[in-house]
Structure formats: structure tokens, C-alpha cells
């Protein structure tokens, strides 16, 4: 598997999406191809 690096802006956007009511951390992690524990 290729290691993906996210920019600071992308990381902030991903974290904000995970915090949004109605979104689960698991679904956001799956969407971006990262493990749930990373979030």
C-alpha cells in the first residue's frame, strides 16, 4: 500500500468532518483510507 501524506489543511478538514454531528469516526476514516485510531 502507498503511504499517503495529508497537508495541514486536509488534516484539519478531516478532523472537522469527524466532529460533525451525524458522522462517525469510522466512516470518515474509511472514506480517507486511514485507521480509526489515527483520528
N, C-alpha and C positions, 0 to 999 in steps of 0.2 A: 504494500500500500504506500502511496505517496504521502509524505508529510506535508500538511497544509499549514501555512503561517497566515494568521489574520493580522490586519493592521489594527491600531488602537481604536480607530473609528468603528471598524467592523466588530471588535470585541464589545465595545460599549453598546452598539446596536443589538447584538446577540443577547447580552445581559438584560437590556431593557425589554426585549421581546419575551425573555423567560420570566420576567417580573410582571408582565401584563396579565391582569385577571382573565381567566379562561384558557390560558396557555399553560401546558405542563412543561416542566423542565425536560422530561424525557422526550416529548415531541419536538422541542426546539433543538435538543442535542442531536436527535435523529436527522432533522432537517439539514443541519450543518455538518453532519458526519463526525461529531465529536462525542466523547463519552460523557454520560450524565454527571459523573463526579467532577469533571472539569468545570462545569458551571456551578 
